[in-house]
Amino acid sequence: MKKILYTLAIVATTTLVSCDPLEDITNEVKTETNFEGKAELTMSEDNYKKDLQLKNPYFSNFDQAKALIPTLLNKTYPGAGEAEALVTFKIDAPKTTPSAPVYKIADAEYNPITGNNYKNFDKPEQLISYLNTKYPAAANGDFVSLNYKYYSGSVSVVTDGFLYNGTSWTKIPGFTLDQYKAMGEGYANFSSKTEAEQKLPIGLLDLYKFDSKKTGDVVQSMYELYDSSTKSTTSYVANFEFNGTAFVKYQNFVTQTLSFTRKKNATTWTLNSAVSYTLATQDYASIEASLATKYPNPAANAGKYKNFERRNGSQNFWTNDMIAEGLTFVINKMAPLAQEGEKYNVTFAIYNGAAGTESLTVVKKGNNWIVL
């Protein structure tokens, strides 16, 4: 669907908005012969396959998207007038779905890592130490499933997956026996992959009820299948995307949005120097969770009030660099394929004695976003 927003004037400011009555008119338009103004375009299957002659309804990589979207915009919004278009598109981004037999950690294996005789772990870093000791020659892409005892108020038996990326281990959470029971199972496993794919979206809503996800977030989940013929249990990883209300099977692409402009009398569209984004309510919760250890007071305050405290001297004060650290977690989730040097202009809520908004432009350097 093409959503066209006509404007007579665009004033770039964080505090003033245009009063031109035409600026807020949105019309459905089938064709344009001399387009001027603002447009929002979510690419359809026809845009990829018919307009751009691609085999699949998504781009193969970020560079292909940047190169071909101007061609689509020239077809969709022809003319020589000054214009801007916000384009939402898909990029091929397959995620691994490894599997491995479940390995149960023996009681004797805890002590060399923990230094005590409790026969369980009680710190996340102990798991990483165990993995590095147990698998010293791990290669990129290696996956293991561990069944182990963990103490957090009480001892529970947990089965989680761990994926090695060449330098570190990433935990892929599994489900507890109680969570399996809530999904209608009598044991800590499913009977088939089909059953797992049907029930996992329900289990994921419970698993992430205290870690809110936003539309487009992709999560990896691990589940177990029991083979009665071999009397063995194997763990499998499945990928799901949150659509705003439910988890659905991940289709191996990510959605991104970029802004393009056409200058007056120009013949084509060019990528904007910075993509505009306004933090959503759930983004502050994500920032709180990501920075709770490093900045406990500011993080808790941002999560509670859905803004950044900007009164210098307050124990909850956020500097520009701290905000950029928080934005790193948000943008990396939203645009995981963003390229080095790409820029985002982010608007966020603040409190400086009164409620308001501010904006920061950040640029990607390595895996971080820093204040420009």
C-alpha positions in Angstrom: 0.0 0.0 0.0 1.3 3.5 -0.8 0.5 6.2 1.7 1.1 9.7 0.3 1.5 12.7 2.5 1.4 16.0 0.6 3.1 19.1 2.1 3.6 22.7 1.1 6.5 23.2 3.5 8.6 21.1 5.7 10.2 22.8 8.8 13.0 20.7 10.4 12.7 21.4 14.2 12.2 19.5 17.4 9.7 21.9 18.9 7.6 23.5 16.0 5.2 21.8 13.6 3.6 23.2 10.5 0.1 24.5 10.6 -0.5 24.1 6.8 -3.8 22.2 6.6 -2.6 20.2 3.6 0.3 18.7 5.5 -1.8 16.2 7.4 -3.9 15.0 4.4 -3.3 11.4 3.5 -4.7 10.0 0.2 -4.7 6.7 -1.5 -3.1 7.1 -4.9 -2.8 4.5 -7.7 -0.6 6.4 -10.0 1.6 9.6 -9.9 2.8 11.6 -12.9 4.6 14.4 -11.1 4.9 13.6 -7.5 6.0 16.2 -4.9 5.9 15.9 -1.1 6.2 12.9 1.3 5.4 9.2 0.8 5.5 6.0 2.8 5.9 2.8 0.9 5.9 -0.8 2.3 7.2 -2.9 -0.5 4.8 -5.6 -1.8 5.7 -8.9 -3.5 4.9 -7.3 -6.9 7.4 -4.5 -6.2 10.2 -7.1 -5.8 9.2 -9.5 -8.6 7.5 -7.4 -11.2 8.8 -3.9 -10.8 12.4 -4.9 -9.9 12.5 -8.4 -11.6 13.8 -10.2 -8.6 13.3 -13.9 -8.0 12.3 -13.6 -4.4 10.1 -11.1 -2.5 13.0 -9.6 -0.6 16.5 -8.2 -1.2 19.5 -10.5 -1.0 21.5 -8.0 1.0 21.6 -4.4 2.2 23.7 -3.1 -0.7 21.2 -4.5 -3.2 18.3 -2.7 -1.4 20.2 0.6 -1.5 20.9 0.2 -5.2 17.5 -0.9 -6.4 15.0 1.1 -4.3 15.7 4.3 -6.2 14.7 2.5 -9.4 11.4 1.5 -7.8 10.8 5.1 -6.5 11.4 6.5 -10.0 8.6 4.2 -11.3 6.3 4.7 -8.4 6.7 8.5 -7.8 8.0 10.0 -11.1 8.6 13.7 -11.7 11.2 16.3 -10.8 9.6 17.9 -7.7 11.2 17.8 -4.3 10.2 14.7 -2.5 10.9 12.3 0.3 10.0 8.6 0.7 10.2 6.3 3.7 10.5 2.8 2.3 10.0 -0.4 4.4 11.5 -3.5 2.8 12.8 -7.1 3.5 16.3 -8.4 3.4 17.3 -12.1 3.3 18.6 -13.0 6.8 18.5 -16.7 7.4 19.1 -17.8 11.0 20.7 -21.1 12.0 18.5 -23.9 13.4 21.0 -26.3 15.0 20.3 -29.4 17.0 22.3 -31.6 19.4 21.9 -34.4 21.9 21.2 -33.2 25.4 24.3 -33.5 27.7 23.6 -33.9 31.4 26.3 -32.3 33.6 27.5 -34.8 36.1 27.6 -33.8 39.8 31.4 -34.1 39.8 31.7 -31.5 37.1 30.4 -28.6 39.2 33.1 -28.3 41.8 36.1 -27.6 39.4 34.1 -24.6 38.2 32.3 -23.3 41.3 34.9 -24.2 43.9 32.1 -25.5 46.3 30.3 -28.7 46.9 26.7 -27.7 46.2 26.6 -29.6 42.8 25.0 -26.8 40.9 25.8 -23.4 39.3 24.5 -20.1 40.7 26.1 -17.6 38.4 25.8 -17.2 34.6 29.6 -16.8 34.2 30.0 -20.2 35.7 28.2 -21.7 32.7 30.6 -19.8 30.3 33.6 -21.1 32.3 32.2 -24.6 32.0 31.7 -24.3 28.3 35.2 -22.9 27.7 36.7 -25.8 29.8 34.5 -28.5 28.3 34.9 -27.4 24.7 38.3 -25.7 24.3 38.4 -26.3 20.6 34.9 -25.0 19.8 34.5 -23.7 16.3 32.2 -21.0 14.8 28.7 -22.5 14.6 29.1 -25.2 17.2 26.1 -25.9 19.3 25.6 -27.8 22.6 22.6 -28.5 24.8 23.2 -28.7 28.5 21.0 -30.1 31.2 22.2 -28.7 34.5 21.2 -27.7 38.0 21.0 -23.9 38.8 20.4 -22.2 42.1 18.3 -19.0 42.2 16.5 -19.1 45.6 16.1 -22.8 45.0 17.7 -25.4 42.9 16.0 -26.1 39.5 16.9 -28.4 36.6 17.4 -26.4 33.4 18.1 -27.4 29.8 19.5 -24.6 27.6 21.3 -24.4 24.3 24.6 -22.6 23.7 25.8 -21.4 20.3 29.4 -20.5 19.6 30.1 -17.6 17.2 33.8 -18.0 17.0 34.6 -15.8 20.0 31.9 -16.3 22.6 28.9 -18.4 23.6 25.3 -17.2 23.2 22.6 -18.8 25.4 19.4 -20.0 23.7 16.9 -20.5 26.4 14.9 -23.8 26.7 11.8 -24.5 28.7 11.4 -25.8 32.2 9.2 -28.8 33.1 6.6 -26.5 34.5 6.6 -24.5 31.2 6.2 -27.8 29.3 3.3 -28.8 31.5 1.7 -25.4 30.9 1.8 -26.3 27.2 0.0 -29.6 27.8 3.0 -31.9 28.1 3.6 -34.5 30.8 7.4 -34.5 30.4 10.0 -31.9 29.5 9.8 -32.5 25.8 7.4 -32.6 22.8 6.4 -35.7 20.9 7.0 -34.2 17.4 8.3 -31.2 15.6 4.8 -30.4 14.3 3.5 -30.3 17.9 6.5 -28.1 18.9 5.8 -25.6 16.2 2.2 -25.4 17.2 2.8 -24.9 21.0 6.0 -22.9 21.1 4.4 -19.6 20.2 2.2 -20.0 23.3 5.2 -20.9 25.5 7.2 -17.9 24.2 4.5 -15.5 25.3 5.0 -16.8 28.8 8.8 -17.0 28.5 9.0 -13.3 27.5 6.2 -11.9 29.7 8.7 -9.9 31.7 11.0 -9.1 28.7 8.7 -7.3 26.4 9.3 -7.7 22.7 8.4 -5.2 19.9 7.1 -5.9 16.4 9.9 -7.4 14.3 12.0 -8.8 17.1 13.3 -12.3 16.4 14.0 -14.8 19.1 15.6 -18.2 19.1 14.0 -20.9 21.2 15.1 -24.4 22.1 12.9 -27.4 22.7 13.4 -31.2 23.2 12.2 -34.3 21.4 12.4 -37.7 23.0 13.1 -40.8 20.8 11.7 -43.8 22.5 13.5 -46.2 20.1 16.9 -45.0 21.2 15.8 -43.7 24.6 17.6 -40.4 23.9 16.6 -36.7 24.0 17.7 -34.2 21.3 17.4 -30.4 21.5 16.3 -28.4 18.4 16.4 -24.6 17.8 13.5 -22.8 16.2 13.3 -19.1 15.3 10.2 -17.0 15.8 9.3 -13.4 15.1 7.0 -11.2 17.3 4.3 -9.5 15.2 3.1 -7.2 17.9 0.6 -9.7 19.5 2.0 -13.2 18.9 5.1 -15.1 18.0 5.1 -16.5 14.5 7.5 -18.7 12.6 10.5 -16.7 11.3 10.6 -16.5 7.5 14.3 -15.9 7.3 14.2 -12.2 6.4 14.3 -9.0 8.4 12.4 -5.8 7.8 14.1 -2.4 7.6 13.1 1.1 6.8 15.2 3.7 5.0 14.5 7.3 3.9 15.2 8.5 0.4 15.0 12.0 -1.1 14.7 13.6 -4.5 15.9 17.1 -4.9 14.0 19.6 -7.1 14.7 19.0 -10.8 16.7 15.9 -9.9 16.3 12.7 -12.0 16.6 10.1 -9.3 16.3 9.4 -5.6 19.2 9.1 -3.1 19.5 7.6 0.3 19.1 10.1 3.1 22.1 10.8 5.2 20.2 9.8 8.4 17.1 7.7 9.0 14.6 9.2 11.4 13.2 7.1 14.3 11.2 7.9 17.4 11.6 5.7 20.4 8.5 3.6 21.2 7.3 2.9 24.7 8.7 -0.6 24.7 12.2 0.7 23.7 12.7 2.2 27.1 12.0 -1.2 28.7 14.6 -2.7 26.4 17.1 0.0 27.3 16.4 -0.6 31.0 17.1 -4.3 30.7 20.2 -3.8 28.7 21.8 -1.2 31.0 20.4 -2.1 34.4 23.8 -3.4 35.6 25.9 -0.6 34.2 23.5 2.3 35.0 21.1 1.0 37.6 19.4 4.2 38.7 19.1 5.9 35.3 18.0 2.6 33.7 15.3 1.9 36.2 14.0 5.5 35.9 13.9 5.3 32.1 12.0 2.0 32.3 9.5 3.4 34.8 8.7 6.8 33.2 9.5 6.0 29.5 11.8 8.9 29.2 15.4 10.1 29.9 16.1 12.2 33.0 18.1 15.3 31.7 18.5 17.3 34.9 22.2 17.5 35.5 23.0 16.5 39.1 20.2 14.0 39.4 21.2 10.4 40.2 19.1 9.4 37.2 20.8 11.8 34.7 21.4 10.5 31.2 24.4 12.0 29.3 24.3 12.0 25.5 26.8 9.1 25.4 24.7 7.1 27.8 21.7 7.6 25.6 23.7 6.5 22.6 24.6 3.3 24.5 20.9 2.7 25.0 20.1 3.4 21.4 22.7 0.9 20.3 20.6 -2.0 21.7 17.4 -0.6 20.1 18.9 0.1 16.7 20.9 -3.1 16.5 17.6 -5.0 17.1 15.6 -2.8 14.6 18.3 -2.7 11.9 20.6 -5.7 12.4 22.1 -5.4 8.9 22.9 -1.6 9.2 26.2 -0.8 7.6 29.3 1.0 9.1 28.8 4.8 8.8 25.0 4.6 8.6 23.2 7.3 10.6 20.0 7.5 12.6 18.4 10.6 13.9 16.5 9.4 17.0 13.8 11.4 18.8 13.1 10.4 22.4 11.1 11.6 25.4 13.0 13.5 28.2 12.2 15.1 31.6 14.1 18.3 32.5 11.6 19.6 35.0 9.0 19.3 32.4 8.1 16.7 29.8 9.6 17.2 26.3 11.5 15.6 23.5 15.1 15.8 22.2 16.9 14.3 19.2 20.3 12.8 18.7 22.0 11.8 15.5 24.1 8.6 16.0 26.4 6.9 13.5 27.4 3.2 13.5 31.0 2.4 14.4 31.7 -1.3 14.6 28.8 -2.8 16.5 28.0 0.4 18.4 26.2 3.7 17.7 27.9 6.8 18.8 26.9 10.5 19.0 27.7 12.3 15.8 
